[in-house]
Amino acid sequence: MKTTHIGIFLCAGASVTLALPSMAQESEDRASTSLEEIVVTTERRDQRLQDVPLSITAFGSETRDKIGILSIQDMANFTPGLSYNTSTDRPSIRGIARQSNLFSLDSPVANYVDGVYTSTVQDAQRRPIFIERTEILRGPQGALSGRGSIAGAINTISKRPEDMFGVEVRSFVGNYSQYGVEGTITGPLTDWLRARLNLASYNQDDGYFDNVANGDTEGDQPNNRDSVDLMFEADLGENFELFFKSAWVDYEETRRSGVSRAPYVAGVQGSPSAYGPSSSNTVPLASWGYFEPTGVQLGSASENPVITTGDLRNFSSDHRATQELVDDYQNYTSHLTWRGPAFDVKWIGGYQEYTYSQWTDADGTDVIQMTLPTGRVVFPGGVNQYLEDRKWTSNEITMTSTSSGPVQWIAGIFQSKETTYQAPFTLTYAGYDELATPTMSIDALLALFAQPHNPDGIRVVVPANEGNRSVFGEFDGDTTTQAVFGQVDYQYSDEWKFTLGLRYTEDDKEVTEASRIVGNSFGDGLGNFLAGGALGAPMAVDATPVYDASEPLPEGVVADYGIDPVSGKRVRDLEGSWSATTGSIGVDFTPVDDTLIFFRAAVGYRPGGFNAGFINSIPQVDEETVYSYELGYKATLLDQLQLNSSVFYYDFRDNQQPLPTLGRCTDPNDLSSCATLNSFVNLPKSKSLGLEVELNWAVTDNLGVLFNYGYLDASVKDGLASGTNGFSNPDDPAAILPNARPYAQIPGQVDSGYTFFPRYTQDISGNQLANSPKHKFALNLNYTMDFSPGSLILSGSYIWRDEQYSDLFENKLAEVPSYDTIGLRAIWTDAADRYSVIVYGSNLTDEDAADGAGVARQRTGMATAVSPSAQGAAYYRTYNLTPPRTYGLELQYRFGAG
């Protein structure tokens, strides 16, 4: 969509704002509102959404059904300032995003389900039959929400047991062979005990991506799962209340959401190599099988089918991408409340545990047999394996005032402990048996060829007891958090209220990491001798980095045990502790009823952590702090129009970001002696400023309008982290692409094999933060037609999101394009509200809408050392796509309580 469309909506919003003074004249005896009243518990007490001095978007179950908000992506569409990357399960609020799957690095968006913290946002997208509402808080929640809330928080509240018997059953069918059934039953067991049982089973037999190699499909996430919830609510005498929930989930889904537009090229285009141009290739490239005459494939595609068919949802693979959570997910939540004469005391306890595994195709091809240049026949199937085992407990006790005086307060303590085992990015290649029995270290091999090497790396190596694995990383860690917090509200007069909230938090993290690298290629230089068997027999070498006892331990590392003589893994212990006092101060002004103007200044904190699992030379990242300033306006006008808006400014200090840096240097004055590292760093300063507008307008009793718009300018102010010499973009080492900002030339180093230009680091100051579109808006129109037998609601939505970037280099080639989508729903409900029939469609124009992107670089052979050229490299985009056009039919039946 062009900027002119944005201007139209902004002008419309300005017109509504200018009309506010005339619309604010209200009679004392008002009629009942035609707007849905939403009550939230954001500040630990029941409050009308319009009375809370925070930027909040709340979705009740009725609104979700009416609009069709069924996923996190749907919620992001209708929440200004919120973005979501489906493939990585990473939400971003106002430019603050989770940038890693390593669990010693905290997510900046806190997720709470029935008051219990969890690290994943997945529960927020449970379907409306089970969820009372979802509250999305924007801005640091450093006082009351606590852990991980530097960007904001997502609170999901389940429908509770009721004191009247009720049953509801829903089922649906849709394209891509989607079908499901869900039900809930609730009611009293005794006069003091109530219960609710939820059951659900969802299936999608056809994925959104087609494997042309064998006809399979992938990409049904998250639509193949079963779940059970059992809840009890009890009145234990006059003053005590108990809530208990147990939950169970399992799923087996295909993980694919991304697609590459790169051709199948191994080495120089037109002159392929089995071993590839880069020393980071630990095994021969399977795409070589497309170029040699005896290669065997699972299918018949000789080129990336995205290129040959033009369809971004085609791929060719010999391994199915799957993810599983089977019989292992447990979730227990307990609330115990004592109602006192002047205050309540509440304990919230939670325990969660799960085991998750994932498999994806490592080589991106359907080649199952090929012949290397030396004549060796191999079977090069490669699989990425990932294992995650997590347990965490949490306890919180709060005291909340209940008196009617001008002073209201809340105080509490919080504790949580999280234990995580991760085995990330493990590659298995069953076709290369030599990986299980490496012959020597890579330094010993380099010494044989009289090449530069580390003498300490010449050592005896042991078999790889993990089997045929090329790269193995292991993470075993604990995170313990403790906090005390409180907030006081002082109603100075009918118009003015002052708020002060404070929280003191301590975070302690301990990690043991282990890693091993075994390879049989390492690029063109060694591939022939190793995998090719040019030395007489195929062999593999151990490239695990050795421990240099003469060097000081990096910050965060408390012990380095070197290479374990049994497993061959390098093992280290890391420990860190961080603490901070955070909070907020606010002023509320209520000039007339149902109008609130608020100012809020807040401090948010994210503890430091570790880039652990692969023996990184700079493993620790320090804490991050955000200073937030926000001015907001909320009004309900003539019981027909709710208008909420805010402007904000964030000052980031020591912003945590994953960036390639020049690491330890042999000579501090010689950048060519520095190793390039992929690590987390603290950028000195970043900023985020923006405008958000939300409008809910009951134009008539039958016509409703929902609209939201967000403007966001989130960027790096100082892009040169302390102790670094700029950042090296692995996709653009010579810093020649559009938007690149060369900072320092690395003497003696060139972009070898590609452009042959000198290598430069970059200054990323001024670049846009990842997953931060400048503009996004959503519009929904819904019209209700009443008839004697029932009512029909027609609902239509239009979504538009501006372009954004998936990393900080602001590489135009890796830009995530803008997109727009259209959705329609028709809902028939009988006059007794016993049943509903919903016909729905999403992304009706079938857009290839991407929420993430990247770039792949390949050699072209059009540059040499004596004739450097930018044409020595070709670039191809990768995309993470949201679902295509979907449509279906849903039936609902209910009786008794809701």
Disulfide bonds with the S-S distance in Angstrom:
Cys665-Cys674 1.82
